[in-house]
Amino acid sequence: MRRILTSSLILIICILTLISSFILAENLNHNYWWQVIGMGIVTFAVGRFYFHQVKSYHENGK
């Protein structure tokens, strides 16, 4: 259960960072688009890890 909570927290932080990077790139500086692309990749990887953790928790019950 602790792994799922930790993964959830990290996923939420990644999503919020992705949203803030998108806002910065749209409004302030167009060089932030590289950060948006990078955070999109990181968020995708963290999301896959999170859903794998949830799936294994439901299968094993641990």
C-alpha positions, 0 to 999 in steps of 0.5 A: 500500500505504501508503494501505491501511495508513493507512486501516486504522489510522484505521479501527481507531482509529475503531472503538475510539473508538466502542466506548469511547464506547458503554461510557461512555454505557452506564455513566457518563453518558447524554449520551455517546449523542450522541458514540456517534451521531457516532462511528457516522457517522464510523466508517461514513464511514471504513469506506466510504473504507477499502473503496473504497481496498482495492477500487481497490488490488486493481483497479489493483494499486498 
